[in-house]
Every structure is written in structure tokens, then in C-alpha cells.
């Protein structure tokens, strides 16, 4: 039996009078690295926010079923029928979320930002007072070493470049001991070199720790280089779900329409080559 770490059943979401997700169902197996693609407004960010319980689904589905909108992550119910689980805070501690705009506290140091990854496992009063043990600090430093940011541990987060801030955000997820990482367009605002560094780190975490990674991407070239499976959204539904290598230009044109040429073209015309691909070559 397939070991599914994420299960979504008939998810619907409406903002005001506009419905953005329609009866969406999705299963993600443990240890997968999945690209989530689609044009702006297709529902990518909305789906990721539902998976972590940051957004509530509609109480009833498009088909008027009371049981719609069930989301299970690692066997726990995150939400169902528009209601969040009472244990959602504890469940979120197992889900790392990497935002496009990093979501760091700029006035805090790099180390202090990474230590925040412990908050889901320690008493609230300790987190509020920023009282972390020596072992917790050692774990945070180990996470910074993994992403190549240990030498910046005392720097204010606001002084870092975009690529550096994103690596700190990933280190925070490592310190969190996240079993699932949801990355919402983590390279959208980065230069090509920084983007490749971030994707290399996420791929390494997936391969080494067997962490399930779902990464929302704008450029299909990165999906082809890093993610064996791609899920494409269009108008709030799943338009494609399968092996990334089978995503031909015709399918991409169906997904993106007029945006397709921009999506297919590698950043600055330079192909993305991963360390794994270099070794194979």
C-alpha cells in the first residue's frame, strides 16, 4: 500500500464571490519532491496554505457534500469541512513553510531566526522569552552549516541578500525537523545562481533526509531539473499530474496559454544543470 504523507479530498475555496479551488483532490507519497506549477491565479499558493492549515477551506464542496475539503498530513487531520483541527498548532510544527519573501524577522540575528524553528516543540513561555538550551542552539547552528550560512549567524537578517535570507528560512525548517516542506515560489525573486543554490539545498534535504518537498515554481526549467513529478493547476483544478519528463511544450501551452514561451525559456537563457546531472554526464 502506498505511503501517502499528504491526502487532499475535494478541496474547495472561495474568496468573496470568487471560487479559486474546485473539488481538488491530491495524494503525495512520502519522500517525493514535487513541482507545483501553473499561471498566476491558478491556486498554487492557496493550495499550499491549505496544506499547512494557514487557510480554511469552504465548509461544503462544489458538489454540496459535507465531507468535502478533508486534508490529512502525515496521518493527522489538518482540516475538514471548513474546520481546522484542534491540534493544528502541533501539527504545523511538523510542516516547514518556505515563503517567497522569506518571512524572517529582520531585526533579529540569523541565529535567532533559525532558533524560531524550535517553537512548536517547546513551552510557549520559553519561546516568548527566547530561552533556548545549548542543545537547541547547537541544532540551529548545524542547520546553518547545512545551508552554508554558519558564518553569518550573528548578522541581522535584514542585512542579508535575498538568496541568503532564503537559505536561512530553509535552515529554520531544518531546525523545526519538518517532515514536509512546502516552498511557495522560493526562487521567484532570486538571481539564477541564488535560485540554483536554493533548489540544490531543497533537493539535498529531500534526498538525504527523505523529507517530502512540494515546491511551487514559475520556471518549468527548474521543475525539469529537480522534480521527478509535477502537478499543474489551471483555473483552480489539477490539469496535469505525472512525470515531469512527459511535460511537452504542447501540454505547457495548454496550461499557461500565452505565458508558455516565457515559462519554458530558462532564466537568462542559461540551462539549469544540477550536481546530479553533472555527475551523470
C-alpha positions as CSV (number, residue, x, y, z in Angstrom):
1,X,0.0,0.0,0.0
2,X,1.3,3.4,-1.0
3,X,2.6,5.5,2.0
4,X,0.9,8.8,1.4
5,X,2.1,11.7,3.5
6,X,-0.4,14.2,2.1
7,X,-4.0,13.4,1.2
8,X,-6.4,16.1,-0.1
9,X,-10.1,15.2,-0.9
10,X,-12.4,17.5,-2.8
11,X,-10.9,20.8,-1.6
12,X,-12.9,24.0,-2.5
13,X,-12.0,27.6,-1.6
14,X,-14.0,30.7,-2.3
15,X,-12.8,34.3,-1.6
16,X,-15.8,36.5,-1.5
17,X,-17.8,35.7,-4.7
18,X,-14.8,34.2,-6.5
19,X,-14.1,30.4,-6.2
20,X,-10.4,29.7,-6.7
21,X,-10.2,25.9,-5.9
22,X,-12.7,23.4,-7.3
23,X,-13.1,19.9,-5.9
24,X,-9.3,19.4,-5.8
25,X,-8.0,16.0,-4.7
26,X,-4.3,15.2,-4.5
27,X,-2.1,12.5,-2.9
28,X,1.6,12.9,-2.3
29,X,3.8,9.9,-1.3
30,X,6.4,10.1,1.5
31,X,9.8,11.2,0.2
32,X,8.6,12.7,-3.1
33,X,9.9,16.0,-4.5
34,X,7.0,17.5,-6.4
35,X,6.8,20.7,-8.5
36,X,3.6,22.7,-8.3
37,X,3.2,24.8,-11.4
38,X,0.5,27.0,-13.1
39,X,-0.1,30.5,-14.2
40,X,-0.7,33.4,-11.7
41,X,-4.1,32.9,-10.1
42,X,-4.3,29.2,-10.7
43,X,-4.4,28.4,-7.0
44,X,-0.9,27.3,-6.2
45,X,-0.3,29.4,-3.1
46,X,-3.9,28.9,-1.9
47,X,-3.4,25.1,-2.1
48,X,-0.1,25.2,-0.1
49,X,-1.6,27.4,2.6
50,X,-4.5,24.9,3.0
51,X,-2.0,22.0,3.4
52,X,-0.4,23.8,6.4
53,X,-3.7,24.9,7.9
54,X,-3.0,28.6,7.3
55,X,-6.3,29.0,5.3
56,X,-9.6,27.3,5.9
57,X,-11.4,25.5,3.1
58,X,-15.1,26.0,2.3
59,X,-17.4,24.2,4.6
60,X,-19.2,22.5,1.7
61,X,-17.8,21.3,-1.6
62,X,-18.9,22.3,-5.1
63,X,-20.9,19.1,-5.1
64,X,-22.6,20.1,-1.8
65,X,-21.1,17.2,0.1
66,X,-20.5,17.8,3.8
67,X,-17.4,15.6,3.8
68,X,-15.5,17.8,1.3
69,X,-12.3,19.6,2.0
70,X,-10.5,16.9,4.0
71,X,-6.7,17.4,4.3
72,X,-4.5,14.8,6.0
73,X,-0.8,15.4,6.5
74,X,1.3,12.6,8.0
75,X,-1.8,10.8,9.1
76,X,-3.2,13.8,11.1
77,X,-6.3,15.7,10.1
78,X,-5.3,19.3,9.4
79,X,-8.8,20.4,8.5
80,X,-12.1,19.1,7.3
81,X,-15.3,20.7,6.1
82,X,-14.0,24.2,6.8
83,X,-12.9,23.4,10.3
84,X,-9.3,23.3,11.5
85,X,-8.1,20.6,13.7
86,X,-7.9,21.4,17.4
87,X,-4.3,20.2,17.3
88,X,-3.3,22.2,14.3
89,X,-0.5,24.1,16.1
90,X,1.2,20.9,17.0
91,X,0.6,19.5,13.5
92,X,2.1,22.6,11.9
93,X,5.3,22.0,13.9
94,X,5.9,19.0,11.5
95,X,5.4,21.1,8.4
96,X,8.0,23.6,7.2
97,X,6.8,26.5,5.2
98,X,9.3,28.5,3.0
99,X,7.8,31.7,1.8
100,X,8.6,33.7,-1.4
101,X,9.5,36.7,0.7
102,X,11.5,34.7,3.3
103,X,9.3,35.7,6.3
104,X,12.3,36.4,8.6
105,X,12.3,38.8,11.4
106,X,14.7,41.4,10.1
107,X,15.8,42.9,13.4
108,X,16.8,39.5,14.8
109,X,20.0,37.8,14.1
110,X,20.3,34.9,11.7
111,X,20.7,32.5,14.7
112,X,17.7,33.9,16.4
113,X,15.6,33.4,13.3
114,X,16.7,29.8,12.9
115,X,16.0,29.1,16.6
116,X,12.4,30.0,16.0
117,X,12.1,26.6,14.3
118,X,12.0,25.1,17.8
119,X,8.8,27.0,18.9
120,X,6.5,24.2,18.0
121,X,8.3,21.8,20.4
122,X,9.0,23.9,23.5
123,X,6.7,25.6,26.0
124,X,5.3,28.9,24.8
125,X,6.8,30.9,27.7
126,X,10.3,29.7,26.7
127,X,9.7,30.8,23.2
128,X,8.3,34.1,24.2
129,X,11.4,34.8,26.4
130,X,13.7,33.4,23.7
131,X,15.2,30.9,26.2
132,X,16.8,28.2,24.2
133,X,19.0,25.4,25.6
134,X,22.6,24.7,24.5
135,X,21.5,21.6,22.5
136,X,18.8,23.7,20.7
137,X,21.4,26.3,19.8
138,X,23.8,23.5,18.6
139,X,21.0,22.1,16.4
140,X,20.3,25.5,14.9
141,X,24.0,26.0,14.1
142,X,24.1,22.6,12.4
143,X,21.2,23.6,10.3
144,X,23.0,26.8,9.3
145,X,26.1,24.8,8.3
146,X,23.9,22.6,6.0
147,X,22.8,25.6,4.1
148,X,26.2,27.3,4.1
149,X,25.2,30.2,6.4
150,X,27.0,29.4,9.7
151,X,29.4,32.3,9.3
152,X,26.5,34.7,9.2
153,X,24.9,33.5,12.5
154,X,25.4,36.8,14.3
155,X,24.3,39.1,11.4
156,X,21.0,40.8,11.4
157,X,18.7,39.1,9.0
158,X,17.8,42.4,7.3
159,X,21.4,42.8,6.1
160,X,21.4,39.6,4.0
161,X,20.8,39.2,0.3
162,X,17.6,37.6,-0.9
163,X,19.3,34.3,-1.6
164,X,21.0,34.3,1.8
165,X,17.7,35.0,3.5
166,X,16.0,32.2,1.7
167,X,18.8,29.8,2.9
168,X,18.2,31.0,6.5
169,X,14.5,30.3,6.0
170,X,15.3,26.7,4.9
171,X,17.7,26.3,8.0
172,X,14.7,27.3,10.2
173,X,12.7,24.5,8.6
174,X,15.5,22.1,9.2
175,X,15.7,23.1,12.9
176,X,11.9,22.6,13.0
177,X,12.6,19.0,12.0
178,X,10.0,19.3,9.4
179,X,8.8,16.1,7.8
180,X,7.2,18.0,5.0
181,X,8.5,21.2,3.4
182,X,6.1,23.4,1.5
183,X,8.0,26.0,-0.6
184,X,5.9,28.8,-2.1
185,X,7.8,30.1,-5.1
186,X,11.1,30.2,-3.1
187,X,13.2,31.3,-6.0
188,X,10.9,33.8,-7.7
189,X,12.8,36.9,-6.6
190,X,16.3,35.4,-6.8
191,X,19.0,35.7,-9.4
192,X,19.9,32.4,-11.3
193,X,22.9,31.5,-9.1
194,X,21.0,32.0,-5.9
195,X,18.0,30.2,-7.3
196,X,20.1,27.2,-8.1
197,X,21.7,27.2,-4.7
198,X,18.3,27.2,-3.0
199,X,17.0,24.4,-5.3
200,X,20.2,22.4,-4.7
201,X,19.6,22.6,-0.9
202,X,16.0,21.6,-1.1
203,X,16.9,18.6,-3.4
204,X,19.6,17.6,-0.9
205,X,17.2,17.7,2.0
206,X,14.8,15.6,0.0
207,X,17.4,13.0,-1.0
208,X,19.4,12.9,2.3
209,X,16.6,13.2,4.9
210,X,13.8,11.7,2.8
211,X,11.8,14.8,3.6
212,X,8.7,15.3,1.3
213,X,9.1,18.6,-0.6
214,X,6.4,20.4,-2.6
215,X,7.8,23.5,-4.3
216,X,5.8,26.0,-6.3
217,X,7.7,27.1,-9.3
218,X,7.3,29.7,-12.0
219,X,10.0,28.5,-14.4
220,X,9.4,25.0,-15.8
221,X,13.2,24.6,-16.3
222,X,13.7,24.2,-12.6
223,X,10.9,21.6,-12.3
224,X,12.5,19.6,-15.1
225,X,15.9,19.7,-13.4
226,X,14.9,18.9,-9.8
227,X,11.4,17.4,-9.5
228,X,10.5,13.9,-10.9
229,X,6.8,14.7,-10.5
230,X,4.9,17.8,-11.5
231,X,1.3,18.8,-10.6
232,X,0.0,21.6,-12.7
233,X,-3.0,23.7,-11.7
234,X,-5.3,25.6,-14.1
235,X,-8.3,27.6,-13.0
236,X,-8.4,26.0,-9.6
237,X,-8.2,22.4,-10.7
238,X,-5.5,19.9,-11.5
239,X,-4.8,20.0,-15.2
240,X,-1.7,17.7,-15.2
241,X,-0.3,15.3,-12.6
242,X,2.5,13.0,-13.7
243,X,6.2,12.5,-14.6
244,X,7.9,15.9,-15.3
245,X,9.7,14.5,-18.3
246,X,6.4,14.0,-20.0
247,X,5.6,17.7,-19.9
248,X,6.0,18.6,-23.5
249,X,5.6,22.1,-25.0
250,X,2.1,21.3,-26.2
251,X,1.0,20.5,-22.6
252,X,2.7,23.6,-21.3
253,X,0.8,25.7,-23.8
254,X,-2.4,24.2,-22.6
255,X,-1.5,25.0,-19.0
256,X,-0.1,28.5,-19.5
257,X,-1.6,29.8,-22.8
258,X,0.2,32.9,-23.9
259,X,2.7,32.7,-21.0
260,X,4.1,29.4,-22.2
261,X,7.2,30.8,-24.1
262,X,8.3,32.7,-21.1
263,X,7.8,29.8,-18.8
264,X,9.7,27.3,-21.0
265,X,12.7,29.6,-21.5
266,X,15.5,29.1,-18.9
267,X,16.4,32.1,-16.8
268,X,18.6,34.4,-18.8
269,X,18.8,31.7,-21.5
270,X,21.1,29.6,-19.3
271,X,20.1,26.0,-18.8
272,X,19.8,24.8,-15.2
273,X,22.2,21.9,-14.5
274,X,22.1,20.1,-11.1
275,X,25.1,18.5,-9.4
276,X,23.4,15.1,-10.1
277,X,23.2,15.8,-13.8
278,X,26.8,16.8,-13.9
279,X,27.8,13.5,-12.3
280,X,25.8,11.5,-14.8
281,X,27.3,13.4,-17.7
